Amino acid sequence: MAATTTPTVSRDLTTFGARWADAELHGDIPRLEALLTDDFVAVGPRGFLLDKRRWLARYETGALVHDLFTWRTEHLRRHGDNAVLLGVQSQQSVYEGRDVDGHFRATHHLTTAASAVPAHGSSATSATVRPAWRLAALHLSPIEGTGPESLAGGPGPGSVTGRRG
């Protein structure tokens, strides 16, 4: 089956990426619960695996704190009820007291959930309903040659100079 991506699907997938990045930045467990599938699995930048419970536990325990967390979609493809997003995740973060800053090439595998959201401009009772996208898998790979100094884009608006306490 050929990959097909309509403008609406592209917008939905791009919006998903922004919502996910904002939830990660703020350690928003309820939003992440809703955005991740129950069987979500992530491959970390050093090859470790985290299921949904362990992914969320990093925030519940306070072990992971982000000062900066961004996502930029570079390629997206839809294949039926699934989509693959390739992009760049940049973070300025602390995990268990250690800096874990970096830029990562990321692959997101999204799928439509059993739940659905009303199509733009329609009510929840309308017959026009589009599927809700949820993140089923994530794979991170460090981008070589990008150091922590490049994360905030240099001095100026949006620069990060400290850690959240």
C-alpha positions in Angstrom: 0.0 0.0 0.0 1.4 3.4 -0.9 1.8 6.0 1.7 -0.8 8.7 1.5 -0.9 11.9 3.5 -3.7 14.5 3.0 -3.3 18.1 4.3 -5.7 17.2 7.2 -3.6 14.2 8.2 -0.4 16.2 7.9 -1.9 18.9 10.2 -3.1 16.3 12.7 0.3 14.5 12.8 2.2 17.8 13.1 -0.1 18.9 15.8 0.4 15.6 17.6 4.1 16.1 17.6 3.8 19.6 19.1 1.3 18.3 21.8 3.6 15.4 22.7 6.7 17.7 22.9 4.8 20.1 25.2 3.7 17.2 27.5 7.2 15.9 27.7 8.6 19.4 28.4 6.3 19.8 31.4 6.3 16.1 32.5 2.5 16.2 32.1 1.7 12.6 33.1 -2.1 12.8 32.4 -1.5 14.1 28.9 1.3 11.6 28.2 -1.0 8.8 29.4 -3.5 9.9 26.8 -1.0 10.3 24.0 0.8 7.0 24.4 -0.7 3.6 23.6 -1.0 1.1 26.4 1.7 -1.1 24.8 4.0 1.9 24.1 7.7 1.1 24.0 10.7 3.4 23.5 14.3 2.6 22.5 16.5 5.1 24.2 19.6 6.8 22.7 21.9 4.1 24.2 19.7 1.1 23.2 17.7 0.6 26.4 14.0 -0.2 26.3 11.3 1.6 28.3 7.6 0.5 28.4 4.9 3.0 29.1 5.0 2.5 32.9 8.7 3.1 33.0 8.5 6.0 30.6 6.0 7.8 32.8 7.8 6.8 36.1 10.7 9.1 35.1 8.4 12.0 35.6 6.5 10.6 38.6 9.7 10.2 40.6 11.1 13.6 39.5 14.2 11.8 38.0 13.8 13.5 34.7 13.4 17.3 34.3 13.5 19.3 31.1 14.5 22.9 30.7 14.1 22.7 26.9 12.3 20.0 24.8 11.5 20.5 21.2 10.3 18.3 18.3 10.7 19.1 14.6 8.9 16.8 12.1 11.0 16.4 9.0 9.2 13.6 7.2 5.8 12.0 7.7 4.1 9.1 6.1 0.7 7.5 6.6 0.0 3.9 6.0 -3.6 3.1 6.7 -4.2 3.4 10.5 -0.5 3.9 11.1 1.9 6.8 10.6 5.7 7.2 10.8 7.2 10.5 11.7 10.9 11.2 11.4 12.3 14.2 13.1 14.6 15.8 15.5 14.2 15.9 19.3 16.3 18.4 21.1 16.5 18.6 24.8 18.3 20.3 27.7 17.5 18.0 30.5 18.7 16.4 33.8 18.1 12.7 34.6 19.0 11.6 38.2 21.2 14.7 38.6 23.1 14.1 35.3 23.0 16.3 32.2 21.3 14.4 29.4 21.3 17.2 26.9 21.3 16.4 23.2 19.9 16.3 19.7 18.4 13.0 18.6 17.1 11.7 15.3 13.8 10.2 16.3 11.4 7.8 14.7 7.8 7.9 16.0 5.3 5.2 15.1 1.8 6.4 15.6 -1.5 4.6 15.3 -5.1 5.5 15.5 -6.7 4.8 18.8 -10.1 3.2 19.4 -11.2 6.6 20.6 -11.9 9.3 18.1 -12.2 13.1 18.0 -14.8 15.2 16.2 -13.6 16.4 12.8 -12.7 20.1 12.7 -15.9 22.2 12.9 -18.2 19.3 13.9 -19.8 18.3 17.2 -19.0 15.2 19.2 -22.3 13.8 18.2 -21.7 14.4 14.5 -21.3 11.5 12.2 -18.0 12.9 10.9 -15.3 11.7 13.3 -11.6 11.3 12.6 -9.3 9.0 14.5 -7.1 10.1 17.4 -3.4 9.5 16.9 -1.4 7.9 19.7 2.3 7.1 20.0 3.0 3.4 19.9 6.8 3.4 19.6 9.7 5.8 19.7 13.3 5.2 18.7 16.1 7.7 19.5 19.5 8.0 18.0 22.1 10.7 19.0 23.0 13.1 16.2 26.8 13.1 16.3 28.6 16.4 16.3 25.9 18.4 18.2 26.9 19.5 21.6 24.9 21.0 24.4 26.0 24.5 23.4 23.9 24.2 20.2 20.7 23.4 22.0 19.3 26.8 22.9 20.4 28.3 19.6 22.8 30.7 21.2 22.1 33.8 23.3 18.8 35.6 22.8 15.1 35.0 23.1 14.3 31.4 23.9 17.8 30.7 25.3 17.9 28.5 28.4 20.4 29.5 31.0 19.5 27.4 34.0 17.9 24.3 35.3 14.5 24.0 36.9 14.8 23.3 40.6 
